Amino acid sequence: MNDSASKSESVTRRDFLRVGGMGVVGLKLAEKARAMHPSHKPRNCILIQLAGGPSQLETFDPKPEAPREIRGPLRSIQTSIPSVSISESLPKIAERMDQMTLIRSLSHREAPIHETGLQLLHTGRLARGNIQYPSFGSVIKRIFGEEGESFAVLPGHLSGTGVNTWRGQGAGFLGTEFEPVIPIDLPEEREQIRASYGNHRSGKLLLQARQLVERGTRVVVVNLYDQLHGEISWDAHGQPPHSPTTMRDIVEKVCPQFDQAFAALIDDLRQRGLFDQTVVLACGEMGRTPVINPFGGRDHWTRAFSCIVAGDGIPRGQVVGATDATASEVIERPVQLPELTASLYHLLGVPRNTLLTLDDENEVPLIEAEPMPELVGEQVQSV
């Protein structure tokens, strides 16, 4: 992890260490902007954390012409976007691909561990010393919290990711007041609705996410797997007991369950008039190695991976970026994870020049990345 970002911030490392433990923060420009734009319509966000890091080759960036040890066990199939194919493991998403944007060129060059990717996605930057930057959901709760319960995590915080450090899904130095809630009182649904999502973890969690958005929660983070060690997840190393998931598990269980649940969520949001009020992002914290390892899995890879985005204001039928013939390097339009975070802030109505104000009146940028023009349009100054 490098410290280059800290050079542009307006407080010293000593100031950060002193203030970080106090957790007293304000958001001056955001609150001013809100006062100036009272007619801005709030938007919702469902961030589906593909915990563990999905293989780009078995999901959204297959390479059917590559050797078997690279392309893996699956074929590619045509999507509803002409000339765009994804893995055959995701047929329902393939049918709905023209309703979303596919990003194939995510990457980061920090340490190839789960925790760095999680921090970059949820906070837009890496923790420094004792300073834990707040999740974007906690920032939204700080700004819009009086409009209802505005930030929830399902089914709970991530654990067992490998390194015992900040994972970016909480309030950080904003303080405990802005931590997400973990709901336990969601209503029952009709059997037909439950069946469409699937009688499995992914289905149940994405159905609960829709329920929360319908009830007024602005940001819902869904951890499809809340523990990576010793359980089946996207973390497909194929090395039990700690990392037991193999490519066979991905093919037979993980991908089909996600495919069913995500497709049902998109359909359900549309039928209830919520699709055009909600941004839905499904993203992992990393990708997987281009070559299958000797244990029948793929290991950590941060230099090229994919995600999908749909909903309010998101262009439909768009593909952003490309990778090389083995899905190992980005060769067109590289996208850093904090660009996604900055885009979510923009779409949810938080100006990109918002400052975090510390208790001694020093200020730091909320985020230093720019929103993606491909997601928010060229006029990013308009919020």
Secondary structure as UniProt FT lines:
FT   HELIX           4..8
FT   HELIX           13..20
FT   TURN            21..22
FT   STRAND          25..26
FT   HELIX           28..36
FT   TURN            38..39
FT   STRAND          44..49
FT   TURN            51..52
FT   TURN            57..60
FT   TURN            64..65
FT   HELIX           68..71
FT   STRAND          76..78
FT   TURN            82..83
FT   STRAND          85..87
FT   TURN            88..89
FT   HELIX           91..95
FT   HELIX           97..99
FT   STRAND          100..107
FT   HELIX           114..123
FT   TURN            129..130
FT   HELIX           136..144
FT   HELIX           145..147
FT   STRAND          151..154
FT   HELIX           172..174
FT   HELIX           176..178
FT   HELIX           191..197
FT   HELIX           201..215
FT   STRAND          219..223
FT   TURN            229..230
FT   TURN            240..242
FT   HELIX           247..249
FT   HELIX           250..254
FT   HELIX           255..271
FT   TURN            272..273
FT   HELIX           275..277
FT   STRAND          278..283
FT   STRAND          287..288
FT   TURN            294..295
FT   STRAND          300..301
FT   STRAND          305..311
FT   TURN            312..313
FT   STRAND          318..320
FT   STRAND          322..323
FT   TURN            325..326
FT   STRAND          330..332
FT   STRAND          335..336
FT   HELIX           337..347
FT   TURN            348..349
FT   TURN            352..353
FT   STRAND          355..358
FT   TURN            359..360
FT   STRAND          363..365
FT   HELIX           373..376
FT   HELIX           380..382
//
